[in-house]
Amino acid sequence: MPDYGHPLEFGAFITPSNQPPETPVLLAELVEGLGYDLVTFQDHPYQPAFHDTWTLLSWVAARTERIHLSANVHNLQLRRPALLARAAASLDLLSGGRLELGIGAGGFPEAVSALEEAIPIIRGIWDAAERRPLRLAGRYHSVDGAKRGPAPAHDIPLWIGALKPRMLRLIGRLGDGWLPSYGYMQPGEYPKGNAAIDAAAREAGRDPREIRRLVNIGGRFSAAGGGFLDGPPAQWGEQLAELALEQGTSVFILASDDPATLQRFAEEVAPAVRVEVERERGRAGTSTGAVRSSAALAKRATGIDYDALPASLARVAVEPGDARHARLAANYLRGGSPGLVIEARDVADVQAALGFVGAHPDVPFGVRSAGHGISGRSTNHGGIVLDLRRLNAIEVIDEQRRLVRVGPGARWLDVARALEPHGWAISSGDYGGVGVGGLATAGGIGWMAREHGLTIDHVVAAELILADGSLVRTSAEEDPELFWGIRGAGANFGVVTAFELVADEVGQVGWAQLAFDASDTAGFLERWGAAIEAAPRILSGEVILGGRRGGTRVAQFMGVVDSDDPDVVLRTLQPLAEVAPLVDQSVVITSYPAVMSNVSGAPHSATGEPHARSALLHHLTPEFGRWAEELLDAGDSYFFQIRAVGGAVSDVAPEATAYAGRRANFSLAAMAGPRSRIDERWADAAPMFDGMYLSFDTTGGEEAARMAFPPAHLERLRALKRRVDPGNLFRDNTNIAP
Ligand SMILES: Cc1cc2nc3c(=O)[nH]c(=O)nc-3n(C[C@H](O)[C@H](O)[C@H](O)COP(=O)(O)OP(=O)(O)OC[C@H]3O[C@@H](n4cnc5c(N)ncnc54)[C@H](O)[C@@H]3O)c2cc1C
């Protein structure tokens, strides 16, 4: 019988006794402390002396930190599969991916058929990437249009507790693990069971190694060498190592409620088994790599050489067949179905990932910090995504200089919260969920832009990994040309793994939300624009317009006045409030993090392709107002947003950073539906515009680069690109072709 090469794990099988109620919980805490990998409980909800196992699992999950949990096993006659799947996904999410699912069918004649129907229901509920509702009509279990999801935090394996031949064949076809109790088997039955599972797996086109072999064991520590698991710990160790090496068992679950036995097993038996198995595997050259299921393999994208992925990335690589993929596929505004997501944990992972990407020049490649890119190019279909969300550290490195080091995966809400206790803030954008990486390499037009400038104006140094894998630091003194380029066109030159930024002193601020009757749209825009230009710099904000309702169009203004003095706030807002009749208003003094707390923590779930256009303008002229009114009346944009810039943004010379649009007082962004004539309208209005902000435009590629950068900038950027990324590794963005 083969050794399947699975990692060895040790578990405990604890009675879910409720007398007294804390008993199994204390034992679970004990075994976690002893280093066990798994704690399991039988599930007999009709037993008054036992806890309900789901409730107990939830409680134990909350009281422990590391150990995995499972029922041993759930009876699917009593736990309906759709509900069980949802409960399991919830507990897996709450416990940080620590739940495993042990199931059995109960001892009735049709158990195999019932289990065969239940398994696709469980997996169907977890398949959150599938948009169609789940419909499966069976004899024992049916669902008719069930909503899918949530996707669990990890691929919850289905371990099946069974002994009879038909059941073993089912495990071979559909299971992820076999979980029998060794004591209930006749001599020779265990190897026979494994062989039956292997044969059924092969027949179904599966690799037998896809099925984990677990076993419940019980025994007695005694002085004299008796029978199986009846002797001193050394004898136990030898017997279990033999089971691992000759019969492929990799998870040993000790049934005991005795703390001394549990401790002795953890301290004397488990290490001995590990040493022996490791030694023997080393000698025999047993392959111990992860085995992907044939179903998961079938979902792989063409063009990606998965086998060439560096071993160091195996634990952070997520493929379409993985449960986690559904949470990582989409962006905030664009749907996606990447063939591989690499969730980098550190600089070394980024370097290894870029090496792998370099070997795939024809595969789409997205760099994602928080996935709020409006063009959505940080995800893709069938390509590779380098996900940086885990690189999200925020640390103050120099209190005197207000110098902060921030990872690209942090969100601006996190940054706002981390800086508030110091009395600081960095003007970033209007939405707390936007990532540091995408915004701080492009511009950053935020709630305090007119007073404190763009986010990139606060960047004083950055560390990035270039296309050749080298880690470089750039600042005004260290490769100043690269430092110039990454402040406005950063996506083209490397992956920024850390930014150093200088924060501003910011206390409580005035937060205004004013709704205007903007039915006279052209007139409103002209007056609003003039009021913004005349306002002191402590006022920044944006106005959003959409369609008309019954002839009325409402314009929603949101803005910050950087002052905690209510009189100053109101005085600053008054001229703005007079540009058109107000239909609603709210002004409060609040914290900057509160203004940025407009974030949903849910995973991105966008579908389809966004379409947005951007333009920078000096003034909102009558001509612009008429053009905008016509465009909105025609329904060519459902979200038409004008942000105030100018002020401190314009204090920086256009040639000082790659971000060139310094003379503009306004930044326009328009989201459009699929049948919109937005591109034609943009072409008509081109003479009114002075470039665009690449973060708000979905055009992408070289065409977008020509709109975002004036010729002299573009030439300089191209020279830089030729130096640091001649092969155009960083290509799926506003691309500067080398
Ligand atoms: C709801 C919403 C509100 C917004 N509000 C504002 C706003 O007020 N002001 C503003 O200026 N912008 C705003 N934006 C635009 C936003 O700043 C940009 O889209 C930004 O790129 C998003 O950053 P991200 O890291 O979340 O995006 P991602 O989608 O992760 O990345 C976007 C692009 O940036 C590049 N990139 C990402 N990380 C890195 C890195 N570490 N190194 C190098 N390149 C990288 C990649 O090319 C990627 O395609 C908003 C976007 C949304 C969706």
The ligand as an SDF file (V2000), in Angstrom:
LIG
                    3D

 53 58  0  0  0  0  0  0  0  0999 V2000
  -14.9680   54.0890   -5.4840 C   0  0  0  0  0  0  0  0  0  0  0  0
  -13.7040   54.7120   -5.9950 C   0  0  0  0  0  0  0  0  0  0  0  0
  -13.3530   55.9810   -5.5420 C   0  0  0  0  0  0  0  0  0  0  0  0
  -12.1950   56.5800   -6.0060 C   0  0  0  0  0  0  0  0  0  0  0  0
  -11.8750   57.8280   -5.5490 N   0  0  0  0  0  0  0  0  0  0  0  0
  -10.7200   58.3990   -5.9310 C   0  0  0  0  0  0  0  0  0  0  0  0
  -10.3440   59.6950   -5.4510 C   0  0  0  0  0  0  0  0  0  0  0  0
  -11.0670   60.3170   -4.7220 O   0  0  0  0  0  0  0  0  0  0  0  0
   -9.1710   60.2130   -5.8780 N   0  0  0  0  0  0  0  0  0  0  0  0
   -8.3430   59.5450   -6.7130 C   0  0  0  0  0  0  0  0  0  0  0  0
   -7.2700   60.0630   -7.0300 O   0  0  0  0  0  0  0  0  0  0  0  0
   -8.6790   58.3450   -7.1910 N   0  0  0  0  0  0  0  0  0  0  0  0
   -9.8370   57.7650   -6.8300 C   0  0  0  0  0  0  0  0  0  0  0  0
  -10.2050   56.5550   -7.3500 N   0  0  0  0  0  0  0  0  0  0  0  0
   -9.3350   55.9420   -8.3170 C   0  0  0  0  0  0  0  0  0  0  0  0
   -8.2140   55.2110   -7.6110 C   0  0  0  0  0  0  0  0  0  0  0  0
   -7.3330   56.0810   -7.0330 O   0  0  0  0  0  0  0  0  0  0  0  0
   -7.4150   54.4410   -8.5750 C   0  0  0  0  0  0  0  0  0  0  0  0
   -8.2590   53.6570   -9.3120 O   0  0  0  0  0  0  0  0  0  0  0  0
   -6.3410   53.5960   -7.8830 C   0  0  0  0  0  0  0  0  0  0  0  0
   -5.5400   53.0320   -8.8660 O   0  0  0  0  0  0  0  0  0  0  0  0
   -6.9360   52.5020   -7.0460 C   0  0  0  0  0  0  0  0  0  0  0  0
   -5.9260   51.9040   -6.3070 O   0  0  0  0  0  0  0  0  0  0  0  0
   -6.0610   50.3840   -5.8560 P   0  0  0  0  0  0  0  0  0  0  0  0
   -4.7500   50.0060   -5.3170 O   0  0  0  0  0  0  0  0  0  0  0  0
   -7.2640   50.2090   -5.0340 O   0  0  0  0  0  0  0  0  0  0  0  0
   -6.3640   49.7460   -7.2680 O   0  0  0  0  0  0  0  0  0  0  0  0
   -5.8540   48.4510   -8.0090 P   0  0  0  0  0  0  0  0  0  0  0  0
   -6.9720   48.0880   -8.9010 O   0  0  0  0  0  0  0  0  0  0  0  0
   -5.3420   47.4570   -7.0780 O   0  0  0  0  0  0  0  0  0  0  0  0
   -4.6670   48.9940   -8.8780 O   0  0  0  0  0  0  0  0  0  0  0  0
   -4.9060   49.8610   -9.9570 C   0  0  0  0  0  0  0  0  0  0  0  0
   -3.6910   49.8650  -10.8600 C   0  0  0  0  0  0  0  0  0  0  0  0
   -2.6100   50.4600  -10.1890 O   0  0  0  0  0  0  0  0  0  0  0  0
   -1.4050   49.7700  -10.4670 C   0  0  0  0  0  0  0  0  0  0  0  0
   -0.8580   49.3350   -9.1850 N   0  0  0  0  0  0  0  0  0  0  0  0
   -1.5460   48.8510   -8.1230 C   0  0  0  0  0  0  0  0  0  0  0  0
   -0.7200   48.5990   -7.1150 N   0  0  0  0  0  0  0  0  0  0  0  0
    0.5210   48.9210   -7.5250 C   0  0  0  0  0  0  0  0  0  0  0  0
    1.8040   48.8790   -6.9130 C   0  0  0  0  0  0  0  0  0  0  0  0
    1.9660   48.4780   -5.6630 N   0  0  0  0  0  0  0  0  0  0  0  0
    2.8800   49.2450   -7.6330 N   0  0  0  0  0  0  0  0  0  0  0  0
    2.7280   49.6780   -8.9050 C   0  0  0  0  0  0  0  0  0  0  0  0
    1.5390   49.7590   -9.5300 N   0  0  0  0  0  0  0  0  0  0  0  0
    0.4370   49.3870   -8.8420 C   0  0  0  0  0  0  0  0  0  0  0  0
   -1.7550   48.6390  -11.3900 C   0  0  0  0  0  0  0  0  0  0  0  0
   -1.4450   49.0040  -12.7240 O   0  0  0  0  0  0  0  0  0  0  0  0
   -3.2380   48.4970  -11.2530 C   0  0  0  0  0  0  0  0  0  0  0  0
   -3.8730   48.0770  -12.4320 O   0  0  0  0  0  0  0  0  0  0  0  0
  -11.3660   55.9150   -6.9320 C   0  0  0  0  0  0  0  0  0  0  0  0
  -11.7180   54.6470   -7.3890 C   0  0  0  0  0  0  0  0  0  0  0  0
  -12.8800   54.0510   -6.9310 C   0  0  0  0  0  0  0  0  0  0  0  0
  -13.2690   52.7140   -7.4530 C   0  0  0  0  0  0  0  0  0  0  0  0
  1  2  1  0
  2  3  1  0
  2 52  2  0
  3  4  2  0
  4  5  1  0
  4 50  1  0
  5  6  2  0
  6  7  1  0
  6 13  1  0
  7  8  2  0
  7  9  1  0
  9 10  1  0
 10 11  2  0
 10 12  1  0
 12 13  2  0
 13 14  1  0
 14 15  1  0
 14 50  1  0
 15 16  1  0
 16 17  1  0
 16 18  1  0
 18 19  1  0
 18 20  1  0
 20 21  1  0
 20 22  1  0
 22 23  1  0
 23 24  1  0
 24 25  2  0
 24 26  1  0
 24 27  1  0
 27 28  1  0
 28 29  2  0
 28 30  1  0
 28 31  1  0
 31 32  1  0
 32 33  1  0
 33 34  1  0
 33 48  1  0
 34 35  1  0
 35 36  1  0
 35 46  1  0
 36 37  1  0
 36 45  1  0
 37 38  2  0
 38 39  1  0
 39 40  1  0
 39 45  2  0
 40 41  1  0
 40 42  2  0
 42 43  1  0
 43 44  2  0
 44 45  1  0
 46 47  1  0
 46 48  1  0
 48 49  1  0
 50 51  2  0
 51 52  1  0
 52 53  1  0
M  END
$$$$
